[in-house]
Amino acid sequence: MLVPSLIERKRDGGALAAREWTDLLQAYGRGDVPDYQMSALLMAVVWRGLTGEELAAVTGAMLDSGARLEWAAAGRPRVDKHSTGGVGDKVSLVLAPLVASLDVAVPMMSGRGLGHTGGTTDKLESIPGFRTDLSLAEVRAQVERIGVAMFGQSDAIAPADRRLYALRDVTGTVPATALIAASIMSKKLAEGLTGLVLDVKAGSGAFLPNLDDARGLARTMVDLGTAHGCPTAALITAMDRPLGRAIGNALEVEEALLALTGQGPEDLMTVTRALAVEMLLLAGRAPDVAGALRLVDGALRSGAALERFRLLIEAQGGDPKIVDDPGRLPQALEVELFEAPGAGTIAAVDPRPLGEAVVAMGGGRRRLGDRIEPSVGFVVSGRPGATVARGEPVASVFARDGEGIEVGMAALRRAMRFGPPEPQLPLLLCRVTSAGEEPA
């Protein structure tokens, strides 16, 4: 196999045969293809895309590169959710224990931060002692015992994707519909699910800002899931402003604790409820949307969702006392308020500069293997459309040193625009299933 010739063919708009993709990804998984060659091929895919046959081959090759979770024939329905990534998107932290408390098995495999977006695995690991490196046997046993496990991708599941995921993060090859779809679906199909819900982001803070691109990604993933016998639904949600107020690993865990009582920020609760409804419908736990919403709100009010998160933390080696005392989470050494520069209206809050700043402040990765500082980030209290007075605090920067404070303050000056309110996307844009597309 001459890898340079494959790169040249894709660069020039040609297609690789299914067998070539399979052989290439197997060789890369063994370490026989160097990162620099795979990086060049990934960039060619970003520019040229994949045909339908190529996409199926890449997804299948990554799925077959590792093991799959095996479950007993009988038992609870198994439903997972995946987000394509955003700024302040801590929905998974709320959703997994919430749905598990309603008698649905939730084996949730998550990723680390990618580009300017945070990763659920990194957020969970900001909880002292929390383990995400569970074996498949540990995942099965824990899901059978408490109904939920939240774990990172290991060498056991789709190892070819795991290597590509890390490589894409540091080579500018994240925003490609085909690569995103193949990466997500190869992992999710390996979980042995009876249903899958996707949260596909659109807007300036998403990997695919254009709404039509987000629709195309949703349709591609729904079709892949359906073709593999996994009923799949997708919601397209807004990411033209941060979701919730907290941005940064430990800060988002703290906000998730509030949301698990039903008292989180309104936008976070809206998206969480909508996705929970989709999961319950796929699981057959409710006859309709209204019935599913009643179950969701009951689990939040009763404390069942929060208690399930406590059980999850304890089961995976974390400190369950953070549920009652979030001050036990990592704390920033430096905190500074960001004040409105004048009286007026917050026109917009652009999420991308804030996500990029968290990385620059040490809360994300610039190179493979970088360690992250879980305490850094932002709390943005000022919402688009809000009227503020001059000098009114509208955000806070959490950093490990003065340099981080400067980076954060500069990011807020870029992200927060003041003046006439700018148009915003509806928070819930549309719903995509195998039957087609409809309003959310």
N, C-alpha and C positions, 0 to 999 in steps of 0.2 A: 504494500500500500504506500503510494507516494503522496504524502500529505500535502506538499506544496502544490501539486496538480489539483487536488481537491479544493484548496483555498482559491486557486486561480479560477477554477470553474465557477464556484459560487460568487466570487468577486465580479465575474463577467456576466452574471445573471443566469447561469445554468443551474441545474439541479443535480444533487447526489442521489444515487440509487439507495433504496432501503438497506441493502446489504452493506453498502459503503458506510452509511451512518452507523449501522450496528457494529461493524468491525472497528470503525474509528473510535466510537465511544467505549468499546471494550478495551481497545489499546490505550486510550487515555486513562481509563480506570486502573489499568495495570501500571501506569507510569511510563508507557512506551512512547507516548506522544507528549512533547514538552509543552509547558504552559504558553510559551511564546507563539507556537504554531496554533494552538487552540484559540488563543486570544485573537489572532488574525482571522481565523475562520468565524469566530463569533461576531467580529466587527463586520465581516462580509454579510452575515445573516441579518445584522441590524439594518444594513442598507438594502439588501436584496430580498429578505424574507424567506419563508419556506413554502413550498407547495403543500397541498393537502397530504400527498403521499409522504413527503419528507416529514411533516409534522407528526403523522401517525408513526413513522419509523423512529423518530427521535424520542417520542413519548414512550413507545413500547420498549426501545432499547434501554432507556433509563429505568423504567419500571422493572424490566427483567434483569437489571444489573445487580439486584439484591433480593432480599427475602420479602415476604408479605406477612402481615398479621393474620393468623388463623384463629377463628372463633368457633365455638360450639354451634351446631345447626340451630338450636333453639336459644331463646334468651331475648334480652331487650334489643330494640332497634338501635343501630349504631350510626350516629349522625355527627358529622364534623362541619366546621365552618372555616373558611380561609379568606383573608383580605389581601388584596393586591398591594397594600401598603399605603400609609399616609402619615401625616404629622399629627401627633397627639392621639393616634388611633389605639386606644387601650381596650377596645370592645371585647377581644378574646378573653381578657382577664375576668370580665364580668360574665360573658356569655357561657363559657364552658361550665362553671359551677352552677349557674342559674338553670341551664337546661338539664344538667345532670340531676339536680334536685327534683326534677319533674319526671323521673324514671326513664330517662333516655341515656344510653351509654354514649359517652363523648371521649373517644380517643383522639386528642388534639395534638397533632404534630405541627410544630411551628418553627419558623426560621429566626435567624439573627438579623440585626439591622442590615439594610441593603441600601446603599446610596444615602440619600438624605432622610430616609424613613427609618423609624425605630422597629426593632424586632421583638416579638413576644418573648422569645427565649431570653434575650438580654434583660427584659423587664422582670421576668420571673427570677432571674439570677441576682437581681438587686435585693431580693429578700434573703437575709442572712441564712446560709446553709442550704438554700433550695437547690435541688439536683434536677437537671433536665436531661442528663445522660443516662436515661433508663434503657435497659435491655428490652427486647420484645417480650420476654417472659415476664419481666417486671410490669410492663404496660398491661399485658393481659390480666395478670393477677390483681393489679390495682383497679382496673376498670370493673372487673368482676366484684371487687370488694366494696368500692365506694362510688362506682359509676363514672369516674372521670380520671384521666391522666393527661398532663400537659408536658410534652417532652420534645427534645430537639431531634433533628435528623441525625442518625448514626450511620456508621459504615454498613449496617445491616440492610437499611432501606434505601433504595435508589442511590448507591454510592457514586455513580457517575454524575448524577445531578448535584450531589453535595459538593463535589469538586468544582463543577461548572458554576454553581451558585456563588461560591466564594470568589472565583475568578472574575465573574461578571461584576461583582461589587467593586472591584478595584481596577477595572479596565474600561469603564464607560460603556459597557454593553448591556446594561439593565433594560433600557426601554425598547424592547422588541416584542411585539405581540406573540409571535411564535415561541420565542424562548421563555417568556413568562408563562404561557399556557402549558408548554411541555413540562416545565419545572414544577409548577403547582400540581398538575394532574398526575404526573408520575408518582409523586409522594402520596397524594390523597388516595389514589387507586390502590396503593400498596397497603392501605389501612384496613381493607376488607369491610368497607362501609355499606350500609343499606341506604344512605342518603348523604348528599353533600350540598351545603349552601355556600355561595360565593358572594363576597362583598367586593365589587369592582369599583374602584375609585376613578372619578373624573374631576378635572380642575387643575389649577396651577401647581398644586402640591402632589399630584399623582404622577406615577411613572408615565402614564398615557394621559396627558391633560385634555386632549380633544375628546368630546363626548362620543363622536362616531367611532373613534378608535376603541374607547371603552366598551361600546356596544359590540364591536367586532370581537374583542377579547372575551366578553361574556358569552357570546354565541359560540365561539370556538371551544371554550371550556365546557359549556353545557353539552355540546355535541360530543366531545371526547368522553365525558362522563356517561352519557346515554349509550354511546357505542360500546362501552365496557360494562354495561349492566348496572350502573350506579345512578339512580335518579338524582338529577342535579338541577338546582335553581340558583339564579343569580339576581342580586339587587345591585343596581348602579347607584352609588351615593356620592354626595358632593365632597370634594377635597380642594375647594378654592379658598378655604379658611381652615385653621386647625380644628380638630374635633375635640370638644371639651376645652378645658382651660390649661391643663398640665401638659407639658412637653418635656420628655426626658424620663429615663427608666424608673427610678425610685419615685419621682413625683407622680408618674402615671399610675403606679401601684397604689399610691395613697388615694388618688382620685377614684380608682376602681373600687376601693373599699367603700367609699361614699356611695358610688353607683349601685353597689350590691345591696344597699338598703333602700334603693329607689329614689335617692336624693341627689344623684349626680347632676351635672349640667344638662339642660333640656335637650341639646342636640345629641349628646352622648346617649341619653336615655331613649331618644326617638330611634336612633339607628340600632341600638341594642335590642329594643323591643321588636322592631321589624324583623331583624334576623332571627331572634328567638322564635317568633311566630312561624317563620319559614321552616326552621328545624323541627318544631313540634308538628307541623303539618306533614312533613316528609316522614316523620316517625309514626304518624297515625295516632298521636296522643290527643288531638283535638279535631272536632268535625269541621271547624271553620275558623276564620280569623278572630272573630269575637270570642269564641271559646278559648282559643290559644292565648289571647291577651288576658283573659281572666286568670288563667293558670300562671302566666308570667307575673302579673301584678300580685297575685296571692303569694308566690314564692319570695318576692321582694319584701312585701309587708311582713310576712311571718318570720323572717330571718332565716328561712331555709336555704336561700341562695348563699348568704354570707357564711352560714355554718358549713355548707359544703366546701366553700373556699378554704375555711379553716382546716377541714379534714384533708383537703388536697395539699395544703402547705405542709401539714404534719406528716402526711404519707411520703412526701418527697424530700424530707429532711430539713425543711425550712423552719423558721421560728414562727409558730402560730400566734405568738403574743402580739405580732404586728397588727393583727386584726383589731385588737382593742387599744393598741398603743402604736400608731404609725410612726411615732418618734423613734422607734427602734430601727426604722429603715435608715440607710445611709444618708447623712446630712451634709449639705454643702458647707464649705468653710467660709465662703463669701456670699452675701446676698445684697442686692441693691435694687431699689425701686426705679421704675421708668415712668416719668411723668409726662402728661400731655403738654406739648409745647405751646398750646394756646387753647382758648375756648372754641368749641365747635363740635363737629360730629366725626366719629371714626368712620371713614369712608370704606376701609377694607383692611383686612389682616392677611397678608400673603404668607402662606405656610412654608414655602420652600426656603426662604432665607433663615427661618427659625430652625428648620430641620438641619440645614447645612451648618448652622452655628453650633448646634448640639454636638455634631461630629467634630468641629474645630475646637470645641471646648473640652474634648476628651470623652464625650458620651457616645461616640461611635468609632468606626474603624476607617483609617485611611489606607492601611496596608493589611495584608493577610496576617492574622495572628496578633493584631494589636489588642492590648488589654484596654478595657473601657472604665471610665469613672462613672458609677451609676447615679451619683447625686446631682449631676449638673443638669441644667435645663432652664425652662421658663414656666411661669404661671401667668397667663394672659387673661386678666379680668375684664379688660375692655373689649366689647363685642362690636362687630360691624353694625352701624346704625345708631350706636349709643351716643348721647350728647354728654360732653365732658367739659369741665372747667379747666382753665389754665392751671397747670401744676398738679392736677389730680392724678394720683397713681393709677396707671392702667395696665401695668405688667410688672413682674419681678424677674430678675436674673439670678440664677443659682449657679455658682462657679466654685472651682477649687482654689482660685487665686485671682489677683487683680487683673492679670492679662485676660483671663476668661471673662471677667466682668466687662472689660472693654469690648471683647468680641461680641458678647451678648447684647450690650447696649447698641453697638453699631448695627447688629442684625435687626433689633427692634426699630431702629430709625428707618431701615429699609422696608421692613415688613408692614409697619403700621402707617397707613396713609390717612390724612385728615382732610375733610372737605365734604362736598356733597356725596351722599351714599352711592356707591358703585353697585351695578347689578350683581346679584349673587345667583348661583345655581340653586334650585330647590334641593333640600337636604336628601330627599328620596326621589330619584329621577325616574327609574323604570324597573320593571321586573322581567327577567328573561327565563323562560323554561323551554322544554322541548316542544311545547305547543306554540311558542312564539313570544312576542313582546307585548307588554301591557303597562299602563301607568302603575307606579308603585303605590 
